[in-house]
Amino acid sequence: MDKERIKQKLITEVENQFQKQENQFRKAEGLDKLNAWSEKFGKTPKFSELIVDKLNEILEKENIEFKNEQEKNEFLEYINPTVKDLITKFIRN
């Protein structure tokens, strides 16, 4: 399994989705912008779910199956900082 390739695919797909949402947010002004902020922070758990769903899609498309729990845990440990970075980026922007 090429962990780095999977990580890069995840980043690309999530950032594409992120850009779509950000374009809508940037167009808002005044009270609409405040409402957009509120809505954005309410969507953070959904954004986290989107990341997990995208990761599962990528793993499925690549026909990746973990040999055992240890391999799965090692991969999750590897990808976890990337997932956290994506969520942080979503919140900060």
Secondary structure, DSSP 4 states (H G I P E B T S, - for coil): --HHHHHHHHHHHHHHHHHHHHHHHHH--HHHHHHHHHHHHHTHHHHHHHHHHHHHHHHHHTT---SSHHHHHHHHHHHHHHHHHHHHHHHH-
